[in-house]
């Protein structure tokens, strides 16, 4: 993982992947891939040159971290460790404009 300054905004996506003890996720998640693609495009377009970092982590390796933050269904998006979005069949896509406003607001206060 790259070094990140204290003033960075860190967007973390937890994907349907990973292992924990004897359990391993072997299946593929199209929603996770779509979310990754949208987040990368957003960061390239909206936050280019700004102190915004994007990281992807396997959900199963970090299941307890996610559960403590009330997130259980990948794909999960956290901004600076706070839950922003988790997948549900009723709301399968996250609000890009809301994410842009939130990250821009964090950047402005720093």
C-alpha positions in Angstrom: 0.0 0.0 0.0 1.3 3.4 -0.8 2.0 6.1 1.8 -0.9 8.4 2.3 -0.7 11.9 3.8 -2.9 12.8 6.8 -4.9 15.2 4.6 -5.8 12.6 2.1 -9.3 11.4 1.4 -9.3 7.6 1.2 -12.0 5.9 -0.7 -12.0 2.2 0.0 -14.0 -0.4 -1.8 -14.5 -3.8 -0.3 -15.1 -6.4 -3.0 -16.6 -9.9 -2.9 -13.3 -11.7 -2.6 -10.8 -12.9 -0.1 -10.3 -15.7 2.5 -10.8 -16.1 6.2 -9.7 -19.3 7.8 -11.0 -22.3 5.8 -13.4 -20.1 3.8 -12.5 -18.7 0.4 -14.6 -16.7 -2.0 -14.2 -18.3 -5.5 -17.1 -16.7 -7.3 -17.1 -13.5 -9.4 -19.1 -10.3 -8.6 -20.3 -8.2 -11.5 -21.6 -5.5 -9.2 -18.2 -5.2 -7.6 -16.5 -4.9 -11.0 -19.0 -2.2 -12.1 -18.5 -0.3 -8.9 -14.7 -0.4 -9.3 -14.9 0.9 -12.9 -17.2 3.7 -11.9 -15.0 4.7 -8.9 -11.8 4.7 -11.0 -13.4 6.8 -13.7 -14.8 9.2 -11.0 -11.4 9.6 -9.4 -9.7 10.2 -12.7 -12.2 12.7 -13.9 -13.4 14.6 -10.8 -10.4 14.3 -8.4 -7.4 14.3 -10.7 -4.5 16.1 -9.0 -6.3 16.2 -5.7 -5.3 14.3 -2.6 -7.8 11.5 -3.1 -6.7 7.9 -2.9 -8.6 4.8 -4.0 -7.9 1.3 -2.6 -9.6 -2.0 -3.1 -9.7 -4.6 -0.4 -11.2 -8.1 -0.2 -14.3 -8.2 1.8 -13.9 -11.6 3.5 -10.4 -10.6 4.8 -11.9 -7.5 6.4 -15.4 -8.8 7.3 -15.1 -7.8 11.0 -14.0 -4.3 10.1 -17.0 -3.9 7.8 -19.5 -5.5 10.2 -18.5 -3.1 13.0 -19.3 -0.3 10.6 -22.7 -1.9 9.8 -21.7 -3.0 6.4 -22.2 -6.6 5.4 -23.0 -6.8 1.7 -20.3 -6.0 -0.9 -19.6 -4.0 -2.8 -19.1 -1.6 0.1 -17.6 1.9 -0.2 -16.1 3.7 2.7 -14.7 7.2 2.8 -12.1 7.7 5.4 -13.3 4.6 7.2 -17.0 5.7 7.3 -19.7 3.8 5.5 -20.9 5.6 2.3 -22.6 2.7 0.4 -23.3 -0.9 0.5 -25.1 -2.9 -2.2 -28.7 -3.8 -1.9 -31.1 -5.1 -4.6 -33.4 -2.2 -3.9 -30.5 0.3 -4.5 -27.8 -1.4 -6.6 -25.9 1.7 -7.6 -24.4 4.4 -5.4 -25.1 8.1 -5.9 -22.0 9.5 -7.8 -23.0 13.2 -7.2 -23.4 12.6 -3.5 -19.9 11.0 -3.3 -18.4 14.0 -5.3 -20.1 16.5 -2.9 -18.9 14.5 0.2 -15.3 14.2 -0.9 -15.2 17.8 -2.2 -16.5 19.0 1.2 -13.8 17.0 3.1 -11.1 18.4 0.8 -12.4 22.0 1.4 -12.2 21.7 5.2 -8.6 20.6 5.1 
